[in-house]
Protein backbone atom coordinates (compact mmCIF):
# COMPACT_ATOMS: atom_id res chain seq x y z
CA UNK A 1 0.00 0.00 0.00
CA UNK A 2 1.16 3.53 -0.73
CA UNK A 3 0.49 7.10 0.34
CA UNK A 4 -1.17 9.63 -1.94
CA UNK A 5 -3.08 12.90 -1.81
CA UNK A 6 -6.73 12.55 -2.67
CA UNK A 7 -8.25 15.59 -4.37
CA UNK A 8 -11.91 14.88 -3.74
CA UNK A 9 -13.15 16.94 -0.75
CA UNK A 10 -16.25 14.87 0.06
CA UNK A 11 -14.63 11.45 -0.11
CA UNK A 12 -11.70 12.83 1.83
CA UNK A 13 -13.97 13.86 4.69
CA UNK A 14 -15.74 10.51 5.00
CA UNK A 15 -12.54 8.52 4.59
CA UNK A 16 -10.66 10.67 7.10
CA UNK A 17 -13.43 10.25 9.65
CA UNK A 18 -13.66 6.53 9.00
CA UNK A 19 -9.92 6.05 9.23
CA UNK A 20 -9.63 7.99 12.48
CA UNK A 21 -12.47 6.06 14.06
CA UNK A 22 -11.11 2.69 12.93
CA UNK A 23 -7.51 3.40 13.92
CA UNK A 24 -6.21 3.06 10.34
CA UNK A 25 -2.89 4.39 9.14
CA UNK A 26 -3.24 7.73 7.40
CA UNK A 27 -1.70 9.18 4.28
CA UNK A 28 -0.17 12.63 3.99
CA UNK A 29 -3.60 14.16 3.31
CA UNK A 30 -5.22 12.58 6.36
CA UNK A 31 -6.93 10.02 4.14
CA UNK A 32 -6.82 6.32 4.86
CA UNK A 33 -4.15 4.50 2.87
CA UNK A 34 -5.72 1.68 0.89
CA UNK A 35 -5.32 -0.42 -2.21
CA UNK A 36 -6.28 0.61 -5.71
CA UNK A 37 -9.42 -0.71 -7.40
CA UNK A 38 -10.39 -1.26 -11.03
CA UNK A 39 -12.76 1.08 -12.87
CA UNK A 40 -14.83 0.12 -15.94
CA UNK A 41 -14.25 1.22 -19.51
CA UNK A 42 -17.74 2.72 -19.59
CA UNK A 43 -16.38 5.92 -18.02
CA UNK A 44 -13.94 8.39 -19.51
CA UNK A 45 -10.22 7.59 -19.67
CA UNK A 46 -9.59 10.67 -17.52
CA UNK A 47 -11.92 9.33 -14.84
CA UNK A 48 -10.31 5.90 -14.88
CA UNK A 49 -6.89 7.45 -14.42
CA UNK A 50 -8.06 9.80 -11.66
CA UNK A 51 -10.06 7.18 -9.78
CA UNK A 52 -7.24 4.65 -9.87
CA UNK A 53 -5.97 6.52 -6.82
CA UNK A 54 -9.29 6.38 -4.96
CA UNK A 55 -8.88 4.51 -1.65
CA UNK A 56 -11.11 1.62 -0.72
CA UNK A 57 -12.96 1.94 2.57
CA UNK A 58 -12.88 -1.14 4.81
CA UNK A 59 -15.40 -1.90 7.50
CA UNK A 60 -13.93 -1.73 11.00
CA UNK A 61 -15.27 -1.30 14.49
CA UNK A 62 -15.85 2.28 15.58
CA UNK A 63 -13.19 3.84 17.75
CA UNK A 64 -12.53 7.36 18.97
CA UNK A 65 -14.04 10.21 16.90
CA UNK A 66 -11.66 12.18 14.68
CA UNK A 67 -10.07 15.52 15.54
CA UNK A 68 -12.55 17.92 13.99
CA UNK A 69 -10.12 20.82 13.94
CA UNK A 70 -7.65 18.84 11.85
CA UNK A 71 -10.38 17.78 9.44
CA UNK A 72 -11.44 21.40 8.98
CA UNK A 73 -7.90 22.55 8.31
CA UNK A 74 -7.42 19.79 5.74
CA UNK A 75 -10.72 20.59 4.06
CA UNK A 76 -9.88 24.29 3.86
CA UNK A 77 -6.52 23.49 2.30
CA UNK A 78 -8.15 21.28 -0.33
CA UNK A 79 -10.83 23.90 -0.99
CA UNK A 80 -8.28 26.61 -1.65
CA UNK A 81 -6.28 24.42 -4.01
CA UNK A 82 -9.41 23.38 -5.92
CA UNK A 83 -10.70 26.95 -6.09
CA UNK A 84 -7.44 28.28 -7.48
CA UNK A 85 -7.65 25.76 -10.29
CA UNK A 86 -11.35 26.38 -10.95
CA UNK A 87 -10.93 30.16 -11.17
CA UNK A 88 -8.59 29.74 -14.13
CA UNK A 89 -11.38 28.05 -16.03
CA UNK A 90 -14.42 29.80 -14.58
CA UNK A 91 -13.66 33.52 -14.04
CA UNK A 92 -15.86 34.74 -11.20
CA UNK A 93 -15.34 37.32 -8.47
CA UNK A 94 -15.59 36.18 -4.86
CA UNK A 95 -16.35 38.27 -1.79
CA UNK A 96 -17.04 37.36 1.82
CA UNK A 97 -19.54 38.89 4.16
CA UNK A 98 -22.57 38.14 6.30
CA UNK A 99 -26.30 37.92 5.63
CA UNK A 100 -28.78 37.76 8.50
CA UNK A 101 -25.85 37.29 10.87
CA UNK A 102 -24.49 34.24 9.02
CA UNK A 103 -21.14 34.27 7.19
CA UNK A 104 -21.43 33.85 3.42
CA UNK A 105 -19.25 33.67 0.34
CA UNK A 106 -20.65 35.42 -2.73
CA UNK A 107 -19.62 34.43 -6.25
CA UNK A 108 -20.42 36.79 -9.12
CA UNK A 109 -19.67 35.87 -12.72
CA UNK A 110 -18.27 38.59 -14.94
CA UNK A 111 -20.47 40.07 -17.67
CA UNK A 112 -23.79 38.85 -16.25
CA UNK A 113 -26.59 39.12 -18.86
CA UNK A 114 -29.29 41.68 -18.12
CA UNK A 115 -31.91 38.92 -17.77
CA UNK A 116 -29.85 37.17 -15.08
CA UNK A 117 -29.00 40.11 -12.85
CA UNK A 118 -31.99 39.45 -10.60
CA UNK A 119 -31.16 35.74 -10.17
CA UNK A 120 -29.48 34.36 -7.05
CA UNK A 121 -28.48 30.79 -6.25
CA UNK A 122 -28.21 29.85 -2.57
CA UNK A 123 -25.74 27.06 -1.90
CA UNK A 124 -25.56 24.86 1.19
CA UNK A 125 -22.13 23.25 1.16
CA UNK A 126 -21.18 19.65 1.89
CA UNK A 127 -18.73 18.27 4.44
CA UNK A 128 -20.52 15.76 6.65
CA UNK A 129 -22.12 18.64 8.63
CA UNK A 130 -18.72 18.91 10.33
CA UNK A 131 -16.48 20.80 7.91
CA UNK A 132 -16.80 23.08 4.90
CA UNK A 133 -15.74 20.97 1.95
CA UNK A 134 -17.71 22.73 -0.78
CA UNK A 135 -18.43 26.44 -0.34
CA UNK A 136 -15.73 27.17 -2.93
CA UNK A 137 -15.59 24.14 -5.21
CA UNK A 138 -19.37 23.63 -5.51
CA UNK A 139 -20.04 27.19 -6.61
CA UNK A 140 -17.35 28.65 -8.83
CA UNK A 141 -18.36 26.54 -11.87
CA UNK A 142 -22.09 26.89 -11.22
CA UNK A 143 -21.94 30.69 -10.91
CA UNK A 144 -20.07 31.02 -14.19
CA UNK A 145 -22.11 28.45 -16.13
CA UNK A 146 -25.49 29.70 -14.88
CA UNK A 147 -24.39 33.33 -15.24
CA UNK A 148 -25.92 34.05 -11.84
CA UNK A 149 -24.74 35.20 -8.43
CA UNK A 150 -24.22 32.41 -5.91
CA UNK A 151 -24.48 32.94 -2.15
CA UNK A 152 -22.78 30.13 -0.22
CA UNK A 153 -24.09 29.91 3.33
CA UNK A 154 -21.38 29.11 5.91
CA UNK A 155 -23.82 27.59 8.35
CA UNK A 156 -22.99 26.52 11.95
CA UNK A 157 -21.16 23.19 11.98
CA UNK A 158 -21.52 20.15 14.19
CA UNK A 159 -20.65 18.87 16.70
CA UNK A 160 -20.63 22.36 18.25
CA UNK A 161 -24.02 23.12 16.69
CA UNK A 162 -26.63 20.42 16.17
CA UNK A 163 -29.96 20.36 14.35
CA UNK A 164 -31.71 22.71 13.64
CA UNK A 165 -28.96 25.37 13.85
CA UNK A 166 -27.79 24.95 10.25
CA UNK A 167 -31.35 24.92 8.91
CA UNK A 168 -32.17 28.04 10.91
CA UNK A 169 -29.17 29.85 9.42
CA UNK A 170 -30.14 28.98 5.84
CA UNK A 171 -33.75 29.98 6.46
CA UNK A 172 -32.57 33.35 7.80
CA UNK A 173 -30.46 33.95 4.70
CA UNK A 174 -33.35 32.94 2.45
CA UNK A 175 -35.72 35.34 4.20
CA UNK A 176 -33.20 38.13 3.72
CA UNK A 177 -32.91 37.27 0.03
CA UNK A 178 -36.68 37.57 -0.29
CA UNK A 179 -36.37 41.24 0.65
CA UNK A 180 -34.62 41.96 -2.66
CA UNK A 181 -35.55 38.99 -4.86
CA UNK A 182 -38.74 37.29 -5.94
CA UNK A 183 -38.91 33.65 -4.87
CA UNK A 184 -39.00 32.69 -8.55
CA UNK A 185 -35.57 34.28 -8.93
CA UNK A 186 -33.99 32.09 -6.25
CA UNK A 187 -32.62 28.54 -6.39
CA UNK A 188 -31.48 26.47 -3.40
CA UNK A 189 -28.99 23.63 -3.86
CA UNK A 190 -26.40 21.54 -2.10
CA UNK A 191 -24.17 18.48 -2.28
CA UNK A 192 -23.88 15.67 0.29
CA UNK A 193 -24.67 17.17 3.72
CA UNK A 194 -25.70 20.27 1.79
CA UNK A 195 -28.26 18.22 -0.10
CA UNK A 196 -29.63 16.91 3.19
CA UNK A 197 -29.95 20.48 4.42
CA UNK A 198 -31.54 21.57 1.14
CA UNK A 199 -34.35 19.07 1.65
CA UNK A 200 -34.74 20.05 5.29
CA UNK A 201 -34.88 23.75 4.44
CA UNK A 202 -37.51 23.12 1.77
CA UNK A 203 -39.88 21.32 4.14
CA UNK A 204 -39.27 24.00 6.79
CA UNK A 205 -40.19 26.70 4.29
CA UNK A 206 -43.40 24.82 3.63
CA UNK A 207 -44.13 24.51 7.36
CA UNK A 208 -43.53 28.25 7.79
CA UNK A 209 -45.79 29.05 4.81
CA UNK A 210 -42.95 30.91 3.10
CA UNK A 211 -42.80 31.10 -0.70
CA UNK A 212 -40.75 28.38 -2.35
CA UNK A 213 -37.72 29.05 -4.54
CA UNK A 214 -37.86 28.39 -8.27
CA UNK A 215 -36.00 25.10 -8.00
CA UNK A 216 -33.91 22.82 -5.81
CA UNK A 217 -30.67 20.98 -6.45
CA UNK A 218 -30.25 17.79 -4.42
CA UNK A 219 -26.90 16.19 -5.21
CA UNK A 220 -25.59 12.98 -3.59
CA UNK A 221 -27.81 13.41 -0.56
CA UNK A 222 -30.32 11.80 1.76
CA UNK A 223 -33.83 12.79 2.77
CA UNK A 224 -34.11 10.08 5.43
CA UNK A 225 -31.53 10.11 8.20
CA UNK A 226 -33.40 7.45 10.17
CA UNK A 227 -32.40 4.54 7.90
CA UNK A 228 -29.50 3.47 5.74
CA UNK A 229 -29.99 2.46 2.15
CA UNK A 230 -28.15 -0.39 0.46
CA UNK A 231 -25.36 1.79 -0.92
CA UNK A 232 -24.49 3.05 2.57
CA UNK A 233 -23.67 -0.46 3.76
CA UNK A 234 -22.35 -1.95 0.52
CA UNK A 235 -18.63 -2.76 1.09
CA UNK A 236 -17.87 -2.12 -2.58
CA UNK A 237 -18.59 1.59 -2.14
CA UNK A 238 -15.55 3.86 -1.76
CA UNK A 239 -16.64 5.51 1.48
CA UNK A 240 -17.53 4.15 4.87
CA UNK A 241 -21.09 3.98 6.15
CA UNK A 242 -19.77 4.06 9.69
CA UNK A 243 -18.28 7.50 9.15
CA UNK A 244 -21.57 8.68 7.66
CA UNK A 245 -23.49 7.36 10.68
CA UNK A 246 -21.09 9.20 12.99
CA UNK A 247 -21.60 12.46 11.09
CA UNK A 248 -25.39 12.10 11.24
CA UNK A 249 -25.33 11.40 14.98
CA UNK A 250 -23.22 14.50 15.61
CA UNK A 251 -25.51 16.61 13.45
CA UNK A 252 -28.79 15.33 14.93
CA UNK A 253 -27.67 15.85 18.51
CA UNK A 254 -30.26 13.42 19.84
CA UNK A 255 -33.12 14.77 17.73
CA UNK A 256 -35.69 12.19 16.64
CA UNK A 257 -34.52 11.07 13.21
CA UNK A 258 -38.06 10.13 12.19
CA UNK A 259 -39.17 13.77 12.47
CA UNK A 260 -40.04 14.88 8.90
CA UNK A 261 -38.25 18.18 9.55
CA UNK A 262 -34.93 16.30 9.72
CA UNK A 263 -35.96 13.40 7.45
CA UNK A 264 -38.24 15.01 4.82
CA UNK A 265 -38.91 11.69 3.10
CA UNK A 266 -41.11 10.75 6.05
CA UNK A 267 -43.40 13.76 5.62
CA UNK A 268 -45.58 15.41 3.00
CA UNK A 269 -43.45 16.44 0.01
CA UNK A 270 -46.25 17.93 -2.08
CA UNK A 271 -45.72 21.52 -3.10
CA UNK A 272 -41.91 21.37 -3.16
CA UNK A 273 -40.22 23.10 -6.11
CA UNK A 274 -38.95 21.32 -9.22
CA UNK A 275 -35.88 19.37 -8.16
CA UNK A 276 -32.78 18.09 -9.92
CA UNK A 277 -31.20 15.06 -8.23
CA UNK A 278 -27.74 13.78 -9.13
CA UNK A 279 -25.70 10.77 -8.05
CA UNK A 280 -23.46 7.99 -9.38
CA UNK A 281 -23.56 4.22 -9.31
CA UNK A 282 -20.65 4.13 -6.83
CA UNK A 283 -21.99 6.94 -4.66
CA UNK A 284 -22.46 6.01 -1.00
CA UNK A 285 -25.75 7.95 -1.16
CA UNK A 286 -26.96 6.45 -4.44
CA UNK A 287 -29.79 4.64 -2.68
CA UNK A 288 -30.96 7.66 -0.71
CA UNK A 289 -30.84 9.99 -3.70
CA UNK A 290 -32.89 7.67 -5.88
CA UNK A 291 -35.37 6.95 -3.08
CA UNK A 292 -35.98 10.67 -2.64
CA UNK A 293 -36.50 11.07 -6.38
CA UNK A 294 -39.22 8.42 -6.40
CA UNK A 295 -40.89 10.04 -3.39
CA UNK A 296 -40.91 13.45 -5.07
CA UNK A 297 -42.48 12.00 -8.21
CA UNK A 298 -45.12 10.24 -6.11
CA UNK A 299 -45.89 13.57 -4.38
CA UNK A 300 -46.41 15.27 -7.73
CA UNK A 301 -43.17 17.27 -7.65
CA UNK A 302 -41.42 17.77 -11.01
CA UNK A 303 -38.15 15.94 -10.42
CA UNK A 304 -35.29 14.87 -12.66
CA UNK A 305 -32.72 12.24 -11.70
CA UNK A 306 -29.29 12.02 -13.33
CA UNK A 307 -27.19 8.97 -12.45
CA UNK A 308 -23.60 8.81 -13.69
CA UNK A 309 -22.03 5.46 -14.50
CA UNK A 310 -19.42 4.31 -11.94
CA UNK A 311 -19.09 7.77 -10.39
CA UNK A 312 -18.34 8.02 -6.65
CA UNK A 313 -19.75 10.43 -4.10
CA UNK A 314 -19.91 14.00 -5.44
CA UNK A 315 -17.72 13.14 -8.42
CA UNK A 316 -18.01 16.69 -9.84
CA UNK A 317 -15.26 17.71 -7.43
CA UNK A 318 -12.77 15.88 -9.65
CA UNK A 319 -12.01 18.83 -11.90
CA UNK A 320 -10.16 17.11 -14.71
CA UNK A 321 -12.71 14.54 -15.81
CA UNK A 322 -15.44 15.09 -18.43
CA UNK A 323 -18.08 13.77 -16.04
CA UNK A 324 -17.39 16.69 -13.70
CA UNK A 325 -17.86 19.25 -16.46
CA UNK A 326 -21.05 17.53 -17.55
CA UNK A 327 -22.41 17.50 -14.00
CA UNK A 328 -21.83 21.22 -13.45
CA UNK A 329 -23.34 22.06 -16.83
CA UNK A 330 -26.40 19.93 -16.06
CA UNK A 331 -26.87 21.76 -12.77
CA UNK A 332 -26.55 25.18 -14.40
CA UNK A 333 -28.92 24.29 -17.25
CA UNK A 334 -31.60 23.05 -14.86
CA UNK A 335 -31.36 26.12 -12.64
CA UNK A 336 -31.42 28.48 -15.60
CA UNK A 337 -34.47 26.77 -17.10
CA UNK A 338 -36.57 27.41 -14.02
CA UNK A 339 -35.13 30.82 -13.20
CA UNK A 340 -36.08 32.04 -16.68
CA UNK A 341 -39.70 31.00 -16.31
CA UNK A 342 -42.20 33.78 -15.73
CA UNK A 343 -43.26 34.15 -12.10
C-alpha positions in Angstrom: 0.0 0.0 0.0 1.2 3.5 -0.7 0.5 7.1 0.3 -1.2 9.6 -1.9 -3.1 12.9 -1.8 -6.7 12.5 -2.7 -8.2 15.6 -4.4 -11.9 14.9 -3.7 -13.2 16.9 -0.8 -16.2 14.9 0.1 -14.6 11.5 -0.1 -11.7 12.8 1.8 -14.0 13.9 4.7 -15.7 10.5 5.0 -12.5 8.5 4.6 -10.7 10.7 7.1 -13.4 10.3 9.7 -13.7 6.5 9.0 -9.9 6.1 9.2 -9.6 8.0 12.5 -12.5 6.1 14.1 -11.1 2.7 12.9 -7.5 3.4 13.9 -6.2 3.1 10.3 -2.9 4.4 9.1 -3.2 7.7 7.4 -1.7 9.2 4.3 -0.2 12.6 4.0 -3.6 14.2 3.3 -5.2 12.6 6.4 -6.9 10.0 4.1 -6.8 6.3 4.9 -4.1 4.5 2.9 -5.7 1.7 0.9 -5.3 -0.4 -2.2 -6.3 0.6 -5.7 -9.4 -0.7 -7.4 -10.4 -1.3 -11.0 -12.8 1.1 -12.9 -14.8 0.1 -15.9 -14.2 1.2 -19.5 -17.7 2.7 -19.6 -16.4 5.9 -18.0 -13.9 8.4 -19.5 -10.2 7.6 -19.7 -9.6 10.7 -17.5 -11.9 9.3 -14.8 -10.3 5.9 -14.9 -6.9 7.5 -14.4 -8.1 9.8 -11.7 -10.1 7.2 -9.8 -7.2 4.6 -9.9 -6.0 6.5 -6.8 -9.3 6.4 -5.0 -8.9 4.5 -1.6 -11.1 1.6 -0.7 -13.0 1.9 2.6 -12.9 -1.1 4.8 -15.4 -1.9 7.5 -13.9 -1.7 11.0 -15.3 -1.3 14.5 -15.8 2.3 15.6 -13.2 3.8 17.7 -12.5 7.4 19.0 -14.0 10.2 16.9 -11.7 12.2 14.7 -10.1 15.5 15.5 -12.6 17.9 14.0 -10.1 20.8 13.9 -7.7 18.8 11.9 -10.4 17.8 9.4 -11.4 21.4 9.0 -7.9 22.6 8.3 -7.4 19.8 5.7 -10.7 20.6 4.1 -9.9 24.3 3.9 -6.5 23.5 2.3 -8.1 21.3 -0.3 -10.8 23.9 -1.0 -8.3 26.6 -1.6 -6.3 24.4 -4.0 -9.4 23.4 -5.9 -10.7 27.0 -6.1 -7.4 28.3 -7.5 -7.7 25.8 -10.3 -11.3 26.4 -11.0 -10.9 30.2 -11.2 -8.6 29.7 -14.1 -11.4 28.0 -16.0 -14.4 29.8 -14.6 -13.7 33.5 -14.0 -15.9 34.7 -11.2 -15.3 37.3 -8.5 -15.6 36.2 -4.9 -16.3 38.3 -1.8 -17.0 37.4 1.8 -19.5 38.9 4.2 -22.6 38.1 6.3 -26.3 37.9 5.6 -28.8 37.8 8.5 -25.8 37.3 10.9 -24.5 34.2 9.0 -21.1 34.3 7.2 -21.4 33.9 3.4 -19.3 33.7 0.3 -20.6 35.4 -2.7 -19.6 34.4 -6.3 -20.4 36.8 -9.1 -19.7 35.9 -12.7 -18.3 38.6 -14.9 -20.5 40.1 -17.7 -23.8 38.9 -16.3 -26.6 39.1 -18.9 -29.3 41.7 -18.1 -31.9 38.9 -17.8 -29.8 37.2 -15.1 -29.0 40.1 -12.9 -32.0 39.5 -10.6 -31.2 35.7 -10.2 -29.5 34.4 -7.1 -28.5 30.8 -6.2 -28.2 29.8 -2.6 -25.7 27.1 -1.9 -25.6 24.9 1.2 -22.1 23.2 1.2 -21.2 19.6 1.9 -18.7 18.3 4.4 -20.5 15.8 6.6 -22.1 18.6 8.6 -18.7 18.9 10.3 -16.5 20.8 7.9 -16.8 23.1 4.9 -15.7 21.0 1.9 -17.7 22.7 -0.8 -18.4 26.4 -0.3 -15.7 27.2 -2.9 -15.6 24.1 -5.2 -19.4 23.6 -5.5 -20.0 27.2 -6.6 -17.3 28.6 -8.8 -18.4 26.5 -11.9 -22.1 26.9 -11.2 -21.9 30.7 -10.9 -20.1 31.0 -14.2 -22.1 28.4 -16.1 -25.5 29.7 -14.9 -24.4 33.3 -15.2 -25.9 34.1 -11.8 -24.7 35.2 -8.4 -24.2 32.4 -5.9 -24.5 32.9 -2.2 -22.8 30.1 -0.2 -24.1 29.9 3.3 -21.4 29.1 5.9 -23.8 27.6 8.4 -23.0 26.5 12.0 -21.2 23.2 12.0 -21.5 20.1 14.2 -20.6 18.9 16.7 -20.6 22.4 18.3 -24.0 23.1 16.7 -26.6 20.4 16.2 -30.0 20.4 14.4 -31.7 22.7 13.6 -29.0 25.4 13.9 -27.8 25.0 10.3 -31.4 24.9 8.9 -32.2 28.0 10.9 -29.2 29.8 9.4 -30.1 29.0 5.8 -33.8 30.0 6.5 -32.6 33.3 7.8 -30.5 34.0 4.7 -33.4 32.9 2.4 -35.7 35.3 4.2 -33.2 38.1 3.7 -32.9 37.3 0.0 -36.7 37.6 -0.3 -36.4 41.2 0.6 -34.6 42.0 -2.7 -35.5 39.0 -4.9 -38.7 37.3 -5.9 -38.9 33.6 -4.9 -39.0 32.7 -8.5 -35.6 34.3 -8.9 -34.0 32.1 -6.2 -32.6 28.5 -6.4 -31.5 26.5 -3.4 -29.0 23.6 -3.9 -26.4 21.5 -2.1 -24.2 18.5 -2.3 -23.9 15.7 0.3 -24.7 17.2 3.7 -25.7 20.3 1.8 -28.3 18.2 -0.1 -29.6 16.9 3.2 -30.0 20.5 4.4 -31.5 21.6 1.1 -34.4 19.1 1.7 -34.7 20.0 5.3 -34.9 23.8 4.4 -37.5 23.1 1.8 -39.9 21.3 4.1 -39.3 24.0 6.8 -40.2 26.7 4.3 -43.4 24.8 3.6 -44.1 24.5 7.4 -43.5 28.2 7.8 -45.8 29.1 4.8 -43.0 30.9 3.1 -42.8 31.1 -0.7 -40.8 28.4 -2.4 -37.7 29.0 -4.5 -37.9 28.4 -8.3 -36.0 25.1 -8.0 -33.9 22.8 -5.8 -30.7 21.0 -6.5 -30.2 17.8 -4.4 -26.9 16.2 -5.2 -25.6 13.0 -3.6 -27.8 13.4 -0.6 -30.3 11.8 1.8 -33.8 12.8 2.8 -34.1 10.1 5.4 -31.5 10.1 8.2 -33.4 7.4 10.2 -32.4 4.5 7.9 -29.5 3.5 5.7 -30.0 2.5 2.1 -28.2 -0.4 0.5 -25.4 1.8 -0.9 -24.5 3.0 2.6 -23.7 -0.5 3.8 -22.3 -1.9 0.5 -18.6 -2.8 1.1 -17.9 -2.1 -2.6 -18.6 1.6 -2.1 -15.5 3.9 -1.8 -16.6 5.5 1.5 -17.5 4.1 4.9 -21.1 4.0 6.1 -19.8 4.1 9.7 -18.3 7.5 9.1 -21.6 8.7 7.7 -23.5 7.4 10.7 -21.1 9.2 13.0 -21.6 12.5 11.1 -25.4 12.1 11.2 -25.3 11.4 15.0 -23.2 14.5 15.6 -25.5 16.6 13.5 -28.8 15.3 14.9 -27.7 15.9 18.5 -30.3 13.4 19.8 -33.1 14.8 17.7 -35.7 12.2 16.6 -34.5 11.1 13.2 -38.1 10.1 12.2 -39.2 13.8 12.5 -40.0 14.9 8.9 -38.2 18.2 9.5 -34.9 16.3 9.7 -36.0 13.4 7.5 -38.2 15.0 4.8 -38.9 11.7 3.1 -41.1 10.8 6.1 -43.4 13.8 5.6 -45.6 15.4 3.0 -43.5 16.4 0.0 -46.3 17.9 -2.1 -45.7 21.5 -3.1 -41.9 21.4 -3.2 -40.2 23.1 -6.1 -38.9 21.3 -9.2 -35.9 19.4 -8.2 -32.8 18.1 -9.9 -31.2 15.1 -8.2 -27.7 13.8 -9.1 -25.7 10.8 -8.1 -23.5 8.0 -9.4 -23.6 4.2 -9.3 -20.7 4.1 -6.8 -22.0 6.9 -4.7 -22.5 6.0 -1.0 -25.7 8.0 -1.2 -27.0 6.5 -4.4 -29.8 4.6 -2.7 -31.0 7.7 -0.7 -30.8 10.0 -3.7 -32.9 7.7 -5.9 -35.4 6.9 -3.1 -36.0 10.7 -2.6 -36.5 11.1 -6.4 -39.2 8.4 -6.4 -40.9 10.0 -3.4 -40.9 13.4 -5.1 -42.5 12.0 -8.2 -45.1 10.2 -6.1 -45.9 13.6 -4.4 -46.4 15.3 -7.7 -43.2 17.3 -7.7 -41.4 17.8 -11.0 -38.2 15.9 -10.4 -35.3 14.9 -12.7 -32.7 12.2 -11.7 -29.3 12.0 -13.3 -27.2 9.0 -12.5 -23.6 8.8 -13.7 -22.0 5.5 -14.5 -19.4 4.3 -11.9 -19.1 7.8 -10.4 -18.3 8.0 -6.6 -19.7 10.4 -4.1 -19.9 14.0 -5.4 -17.7 13.1 -8.4 -18.0 16.7 -9.8 -15.3 17.7 -7.4 -12.8 15.9 -9.6 -12.0 18.8 -11.9 -10.2 17.1 -14.7 -12.7 14.5 -15.8 -15.4 15.1 -18.4 -18.1 13.8 -16.0 -17.4 16.7 -13.7 -17.9 19.2 -16.5 -21.1 17.5 -17.6 -22.4 17.5 -14.0 -21.8 21.2 -13.5 -23.3 22.1 -16.8 -26.4 19.9 -16.1 -26.9 21.8 -12.8 -26.6 25.2 -14.4 -28.9 24.3 -17.2 -31.6 23.0 -14.9 -31.4 26.1 -12.6 -31.4 28.5 -15.6 -34.5 26.8 -17.1 -36.6 27.4 -14.0 -35.1 30.8 -13.2 -36.1 32.0 -16.7 -39.7 31.0 -16.3 -42.2 33.8 -15.7 -43.3 34.1 -12.1 
